[in-house]
Amino acid sequence: MRSSAARVGLATVSILVAAPAGCGNAVTTDVVGMTGVTADAQGRPVVIVAACGAAYDRIAVSDMLDRSTVPATQVNETLLTMTRETPLTGTETVSLTDPLAPWSASKRFEPTEPDGIDVAAFAEGEDRTTTSVMVTRAEYQQVSADVVLVRQGERWTRAEFDARACDRDSWPEVTIS
C-alpha cells in the first residue's frame, strides 16, 4: 500500500517549458491532478477538476487551434478564466457557462462557439497545473454524466475518472498519430 505522499509524488510529472526568449533559463511546471469535461445531473456540460493533493485557484479555457492551419508560433487565446478565493484541493465540477460560488468567471462564455477548447486548472503564482483536456465542439455537445472526456479525446467512465485521476500509473498509454 502506498502512502498519500507517494501517491501524490507518482501523480507529479515535471515538464520542461521554454522560458521567454533571451532569458536562458528553463521553467519547470509540475503537472499534478487532472481536468476533464463531463455533465452534471441535469446533463449540462461541466469541467471536473481532481486536484490530487495540490491546490488550484484558477481554471483557464483556451481556444484549441488547428495546428495544421496556423503557424507554430501562434499562441492559443485564453477565452475564459475562472477564479476562486480559497483553492480547490479535492475533486469538484464547475459550470463553464454559469459557475457558482466560490467560482467567478472573467466573462460570459459559450463553449460551443469555438471549434474546440483546451481546459486546465492552475495555481496563481505557482508553476503547477493539472493535465489539460482538449474538447472539440462536437464532443462538448455530446457529453453525458457517465462519461468524462480527458487529455486528448479519451473517454473514461465517471467511475474510471474517480479511480484513475490521481493514480498516474493507472492511466492508459496515449498514442498520438
LINDAWO-V678867 format. One record per helix or strand. SS is the DSSP state (@ for helix, = for strand). FROM is the first residue (numbers start at 1). LEN is the number of residues. If there is no record, write none. Layout:
SS_FROM_LEN + SS_FROM_LEN
This chain:
@_4_7 + =_12_7 + =_26_14 + =_45_6 + =_56_8 + =_78_11 + =_91_5 + =_104_2 + =_116_7 + =_128_4 + =_133_4 + @_137_5 + =_147_4 + =_152_1 + =_154_4 + @_158_7 + @_168_3
